[in-house]
Amino acid sequence: MAALCVDTEDGFRARKAARTQLADYKWSDAAHQAVFEIVMAFPSAGPDALRDQLPARLTRRGFPDFDFAALFESPAAGRDEAAEWMARLNEPGS
């Protein structure tokens, strides 16, 4: 998910691909679905603005204790790694 939270060309491409590839994905974890939907709907791709807004937006969605810091602390995956992650999520049985 960190790949979707970076303000780089790879991050932009990962968000664009995620909108298409994961649009109908059935998330098994409601908190992860909320994070995904917030990131996809966020008007700015900048990680600083997202980092500032994410806690309040998650709280309003019912997840006040979600540990979102890892999204910004861990190194973001590159474009190829993000594409591989999305492909694995869409595999049957995932």
C-alpha positions in Angstrom: 0.0 0.0 0.0 3.0 2.3 0.6 3.5 2.5 -3.2 0.2 4.3 -3.5 1.2 6.9 -0.9 4.3 8.4 -2.6 4.5 11.5 -4.7 6.6 10.1 -7.6 6.0 9.0 -11.2 5.9 5.4 -10.0 3.4 6.4 -7.3 1.2 8.1 -9.8 1.3 5.1 -12.1 0.6 2.7 -9.2 -2.5 4.7 -8.2 -3.7 4.8 -11.8 -3.3 1.0 -12.1 -4.9 0.4 -8.7 -8.0 2.3 -9.7 -8.4 0.0 -12.6 -7.1 -3.3 -11.3 -8.5 -3.1 -7.7 -11.8 -1.4 -8.5 -13.8 -4.5 -7.9 -11.5 -6.2 -5.4 -13.2 -7.6 -2.3 -11.0 -6.6 0.6 -10.9 -9.1 3.5 -10.0 -6.4 6.0 -12.3 -3.4 6.3 -9.6 -1.1 7.6 -7.4 -1.9 4.5 -10.4 -1.2 2.3 -10.9 2.1 4.0 -7.2 3.1 3.6 -7.4 2.1 -0.1 -10.6 4.1 -0.7 -9.2 7.2 1.1 -5.9 7.1 -0.8 -7.7 6.6 -4.1 -10.1 9.5 -3.3 -7.5 11.9 -1.9 -7.3 15.0 -4.1 -3.5 15.4 -3.7 -0.9 12.8 -4.3 1.5 14.4 -1.8 2.4 12.1 1.0 2.6 15.0 3.6 -1.0 16.1 3.0 -2.1 12.5 3.0 -0.2 11.7 6.2 -1.8 14.8 7.9 -5.4 13.9 6.8 -5.4 10.1 7.0 -5.8 9.7 10.8 -8.9 11.9 10.8 -10.4 10.3 7.7 -9.8 6.8 9.1 -11.4 7.9 12.4 -14.5 9.2 10.6 -14.7 5.8 8.8 -14.6 4.0 12.2 -10.9 3.1 12.5 -9.4 5.4 15.1 -6.6 3.0 16.1 -5.3 2.0 12.7 -1.5 2.1 12.5 -1.0 3.9 9.3 2.6 5.1 10.0 4.0 2.1 8.2 2.5 3.4 4.9 4.9 6.3 5.1 7.9 4.8 7.0 8.5 1.7 4.9 10.1 2.1 1.5 7.6 2.2 -1.2 7.6 -0.5 -3.8 8.6 0.4 -7.3 6.2 0.3 -10.2 7.0 -3.4 -11.0 6.6 -4.5 -7.4 3.3 -2.7 -7.1 2.0 -4.3 -10.3 3.0 -7.7 -9.0 1.2 -7.0 -5.7 -2.0 -6.0 -7.5 -1.8 -9.0 -9.7 -1.5 -11.3 -6.7 -4.5 -9.7 -5.1 -6.6 -10.4 -8.2 -5.5 -14.1 -8.4 -8.4 -16.5 -7.8 -8.6 -17.6 -4.2 -6.8 -14.4 -2.9 
